[in-house]
Amino acid sequence: MTQIPTSTLTVDIKNPVELVFMDIRISQTHLAVNVNIMSEIELINADCLPAMKEMQDKQFDLAIVDPPYGIGCAQTINIENLKKGFIHRELHVSKDWDNKRPSQEYFNELQRVSNSLIIWGGNYFTDFLYPVKGWLFWDKKDNKFQGSYFSDGELAWTNINTPVRYFRYGWIGVDYINNRNGEIKQHPTQKPVKLYEWLLKNYAKPGDTILDTHLGSGSIAIACYNMGYSLIGYEIDKDYYSAACKRLEEHKKQLRLFEPVGG
Ligand SMILES: C[S@@+](CC[C@H](N)C(=O)[O-])C[C@H]1O[C@@H](n2cnc3c(N)ncnc32)[C@H](O)[C@@H]1O
């Protein structure tokens, strides 16, 4: 097969649809192509609320957020939670960020700064929101482990005009050992990258700018990077923030390893 210098094949891709197209061409022609995804990912170690107050109306196309549900999920090393079976969370440093929900002001600001909204844990925030048609459900038990103490999945509220949809992706959020999808969990309430990729594929438009006010482990940043979306993400906790930045950098490095020689 003729070797074509990869530098002549470099393409900048803003539109994920084009990325799919490129993949097809690659497999048909067996050419080595150097793909530069043009996403700009900015991760910020700050409290999101004061930052949101500085933002313009509808500055973002889509906010995908996962705020504290107020159920004490990160502060789990206590007798009550041990009794409930939260022993896996001993692997994490106990923190109090999930003891309180965000205020009404946060939800008002969110609606002001972003056109479309997807809010994980929407069932905990119904008093701050309004009735909508399209809730989203993430079935995280993948038909296995149903009926145990833990939820079968999580609900997201969305103002996007969509029928109720579900995404099935086994995660067993409480069981590190059975995480058969192989993603390492570095945050007590980490969501899978695949879940964010599904959201972006179905609810974002090419070129959209995404906001995440509560970054956590940064799974959304990896999904945005993979799919060519620009993101601004806030995380108040210094340790989580540093771990999320490191995770993203390592992911980028990993992808660069697969770039063709000379690319
Ligand atoms: C539910 S977790 C997000 C988990 C994330 N979806 C993931 O996949 O890893 C919520 C995160 O919000 C952070 N947080 C809490 N209050 C915040 C605030 N006011 N501004 C920014 N981040 C905040 C917490 O430190 C925590 O990491």
Ligand as a Chemical Component Dictionary entry (heavy atoms), coordinates in Angstrom:
data_LIG
# 
_chem_comp.id                   LIG 
_chem_comp.type                 NON-POLYMER 
_chem_comp.pdbx_formal_charge   0 
_chem_comp.three_letter_code    LIG 
# 
loop_
_chem_comp_atom.comp_id 
_chem_comp_atom.atom_id 
_chem_comp_atom.alt_atom_id 
_chem_comp_atom.type_symbol 
_chem_comp_atom.charge 
_chem_comp_atom.model_Cartn_x 
_chem_comp_atom.model_Cartn_y 
_chem_comp_atom.model_Cartn_z 
_chem_comp_atom.pdbx_ordinal 
LIG C1  C1  C 0  -22.330 14.938 41.969 1  
LIG S1  S1  S 1  -20.693 15.438 41.893 2  
LIG C2  C2  C 0  -20.381 15.477 40.160 3  
LIG C3  C3  C 0  -19.930 14.142 39.634 4  
LIG C4  C4  C 0  -19.633 14.205 38.155 5  
LIG N1  N1  N 0  -20.831 14.212 37.369 6  
LIG C5  C5  C 0  -18.760 13.034 37.701 7  
LIG O1  O1  O 0  -19.116 12.341 36.733 8  
LIG O2  O2  O -1 -17.712 12.820 38.301 9  
LIG C6  C6  C 0  -20.798 17.115 42.336 10 
LIG C7  C7  C 0  -19.466 17.858 42.412 11 
LIG O3  O3  O 0  -19.753 19.245 42.573 12 
LIG C8  C8  C 0  -18.741 19.837 43.365 13 
LIG N2  N2  N 0  -19.323 21.085 43.887 14 
LIG C9  C9  C 0  -20.146 21.216 44.972 15 
LIG N3  N3  N 0  -20.525 22.514 45.098 16 
LIG C10 C10 C 0  -19.946 23.199 44.086 17 
LIG C11 C11 C 0  -19.971 24.550 43.657 18 
LIG N4  N4  N 0  -20.678 25.471 44.343 19 
LIG N5  N5  N 0  -19.287 24.926 42.555 20 
LIG C12 C12 C 0  -18.560 23.997 41.859 21 
LIG N6  N6  N 0  -18.486 22.693 42.219 22 
LIG C13 C13 C 0  -19.176 22.292 43.307 23 
LIG C14 C14 C 0  -18.405 18.774 44.384 24 
LIG O4  O4  O 0  -17.113 18.960 44.913 25 
LIG C15 C15 C 0  -18.550 17.480 43.554 26 
LIG O5  O5  O 0  -17.309 17.069 43.045 27 
# 
loop_
_chem_comp_bond.comp_id 
_chem_comp_bond.atom_id_1 
_chem_comp_bond.atom_id_2 
_chem_comp_bond.value_order 
_chem_comp_bond.pdbx_ordinal 
LIG C1  S1  SING 1  
LIG S1  C2  SING 2  
LIG S1  C6  SING 3  
LIG C2  C3  SING 4  
LIG C3  C4  SING 5  
LIG C4  N1  SING 6  
LIG C4  C5  SING 7  
LIG C5  O1  DOUB 8  
LIG C5  O2  SING 9  
LIG C6  C7  SING 10 
LIG C7  O3  SING 11 
LIG C7  C15 SING 12 
LIG O3  C8  SING 13 
LIG C8  N2  SING 14 
LIG C8  C14 SING 15 
LIG N2  C9  SING 16 
LIG N2  C13 SING 17 
LIG C9  N3  DOUB 18 
LIG N3  C10 SING 19 
LIG C10 C11 SING 20 
LIG C10 C13 DOUB 21 
LIG C11 N4  SING 22 
LIG C11 N5  DOUB 23 
LIG N5  C12 SING 24 
LIG C12 N6  DOUB 25 
LIG N6  C13 SING 26 
LIG C14 O4  SING 27 
LIG C14 C15 SING 28 
LIG C15 O5  SING 29 
# 
